[in-house]
Amino acid sequence: MEGNMKTKEAIFREWRISNKLTRKQSTKLMNVSASCLESWEQGRRRMTGSAQRLFEIYRNFPFVFLTFLDEGKSGGCPEDRG
């Protein structure tokens, strides 16, 4: 990584905090487990391509994530699914 370029996971964490989302809300939003989200935020795991794309949608269309929070449910980490 060159210079001060941030990872998608670091950008996600900043976005989550700036939007005042709790980790619990974020797991619901991204359909991942709490341990998966924690791994992203601590740099132990990378977001999958589908998680990155979903995050891009939420960043570009904020009304989508606000609507989804009422309907989504928490799941596991995609990397752990067999």
C-alpha positions as CSV (number, residue, x, y, z in Angstrom):
1,M,0.0,0.0,0.0
2,E,1.4,3.4,-1.0
3,G,1.6,6.4,1.2
4,N,-1.4,7.0,3.3
5,M,-3.9,5.0,1.3
6,K,-6.5,3.5,3.6
7,T,-8.0,0.0,3.3
8,K,-11.6,-0.5,2.6
9,E,-11.9,-1.9,6.1
10,A,-10.5,1.3,7.6
11,I,-12.8,3.4,5.4
12,F,-15.7,1.3,6.5
13,R,-14.9,1.8,10.2
14,E,-14.6,5.6,9.7
15,W,-17.9,5.6,7.8
16,R,-19.6,3.5,10.5
17,I,-18.5,5.9,13.2
18,S,-19.3,9.0,11.3
19,N,-22.8,7.7,10.7
20,K,-23.2,6.9,14.4
21,L,-23.7,3.2,13.7
22,T,-23.0,0.7,16.4
23,R,-21.2,-2.5,15.7
24,K,-24.4,-4.4,16.2
25,Q,-26.2,-2.3,13.6
26,S,-23.2,-2.7,11.3
27,T,-23.3,-6.5,11.5
28,K,-27.0,-6.4,10.7
29,L,-26.3,-4.0,7.8
30,M,-23.5,-6.0,6.3
31,N,-25.0,-9.4,7.2
32,V,-21.8,-10.6,9.0
33,S,-21.1,-11.8,12.5
34,A,-19.6,-9.5,15.2
35,S,-16.3,-11.4,15.1
36,C,-16.1,-10.8,11.3
37,L,-16.7,-7.1,11.7
38,E,-14.2,-6.9,14.5
39,S,-11.6,-8.7,12.3
40,W,-12.2,-6.2,9.5
41,E,-11.8,-3.3,11.8
42,Q,-8.6,-4.7,13.4
43,G,-7.1,-5.6,10.0
44,R,-7.1,-9.3,10.6
45,R,-9.4,-10.0,7.7
46,R,-10.2,-8.3,4.4
47,M,-13.7,-7.7,3.1
48,T,-14.9,-10.0,0.4
49,G,-15.7,-8.5,-3.0
50,S,-19.4,-8.7,-2.3
51,A,-19.0,-7.0,1.0
52,Q,-16.9,-4.2,-0.6
53,R,-19.6,-3.7,-3.3
54,L,-22.4,-3.6,-0.7
55,F,-20.4,-1.0,1.3
56,E,-20.0,1.1,-1.8
57,I,-23.7,1.0,-2.4
58,Y,-24.4,2.2,1.2
59,R,-21.8,4.9,0.9
60,N,-23.2,6.2,-2.4
61,F,-26.9,5.8,-1.5
62,P,-27.2,6.5,2.3
63,F,-31.0,6.1,2.2
64,V,-30.5,2.4,1.3
65,F,-28.7,1.6,4.6
66,L,-31.2,3.5,6.7
67,T,-34.0,1.5,5.1
68,F,-32.2,-1.8,5.5
69,L,-31.5,-1.4,9.2
70,D,-35.2,-1.9,9.8
71,E,-35.3,-5.1,7.8
72,G,-31.9,-6.8,7.9
73,K,-30.6,-9.6,10.1
74,S,-27.2,-10.6,11.3
75,G,-25.4,-13.6,9.6
76,G,-22.0,-15.2,9.7
77,C,-18.8,-14.1,8.0
78,P,-18.8,-15.0,4.3
79,E,-15.3,-16.4,4.5
80,D,-16.5,-18.9,7.2
81,R,-19.3,-20.3,5.0
82,G,-18.5,-23.6,3.5
